[in-house]
Amino acid sequence: MMTTETIIRSPIVQSALDYWKSKIINRMMPARRDIDPCEIPQLLPWLILTDVFYDPPDFRYRLIGTQVVAQARQDYTGKRFSEMDHTGPASTAWIDRMKVVRTRQPVFSAPPYSGPKAGVATVSGIHLPLSSDGWTVDMILTAADFAMVLKTRP
């Protein structure tokens, strides 16, 4: 089982958390407008930006980094979670993001990998709340890291 300590050892996850924290200025969480892709080019392939909907609750992939797409079944950009079998209300993807919405705090995640790539040992990530008004989570910035199984020589 993956622990928070294991997740945070991911340089991608740690860098995303550090960057998010650097954008908090006299408020609970940064806004999307505070996130400047030019400041974090090394993270972009590993990031996911998700829109949050409230009535009814749902999420939509607004942006998915190239390295995340490479590990997935397909590019889900523009899709709502409720439209897909594997991201509905009972899924880790949904539950983790709902926790971000409720708590307005980062949520570490270690969902099971269910993509098509052989050799992915673990997935670790962090979901970071973003808010236009400083209170309501309207987007979630996620950093995902994929650890591969190390092959040993016979």
Number of C-alpha atoms within 10 A of each C-alpha: 5 12 11 14 9 11 22 18 11 18 12 23 24 16 16 25 21 11 14 20 15 11 15 15 9 8 12 16 25 24 22 16 9 15 15 10 10 8 10 12 10 12 18 20 16 22 26 21 21 27 18 23 14 10 6 6 12 19 26 19 19 17 17 21 18 15 16 20 18 14 18 15 12 11 16 16 16 14 14 19 21 15 12 10 10 14 16 17 15 10 13 16 18 19 14 18 26 18 14 21 23 10 12 20 16 23 19 22 23 21 15 12 15 13 13 12 12 10 12 17 12 17 19 25 26 27 28 26 29 33 20 15 12 16 16 16 25 20 26 27 22 24 28 24 21 19 12 13 11 9 7 5 4 3
